[in-house]
Amino acid sequence: MSTAIESSDSLLLVLDVPVGVEFGIDCITYETGPKFKGLSMVPSGLHFVYHGTGMGARQGFFIFVESKEILIKSWDSSQEEILPKHNLPEGSLKSLHEALARGDLNAFLGPFPFQQHHTWKNVTNFINSSVLDRSD
């Protein structure tokens, strides 16, 4: 699910990821810490989000980010993976949006890694949603 937001930044929220998970976007990988809730300032376009727990192969998925968008994903601890959709009830989703509007989650969001964005754009220059749909 995605929702428009007021600022020019897009957000990728990944809720309930445990400490120590390998989390990456495009060409940069991090290890999650106790405060991790996602990324801010995600530029529009195609991105590859991936993760690993050290117990097997990395898993990932592509996303297309529109300007001023909030993408919300959730961690499934039983499968040890990021779910393609969040699992929040409507009341919790509303509270989350209110917290975002107040800036309560800013300290829990890492900035998008712009230092490698040019490399990612060059690698994915000819990939669009049609190409991804065909390759499934």
Helices and strands as residue ranges (DSSP letters): E 2-4, E 10-15, E 22-25, E 28-31, E 38-42, E 45-52, E 59-65, E 69-76, E 81-83, H 90-102, G 106-108, E 109-111, G 114-116, H 117-123, H 129-135
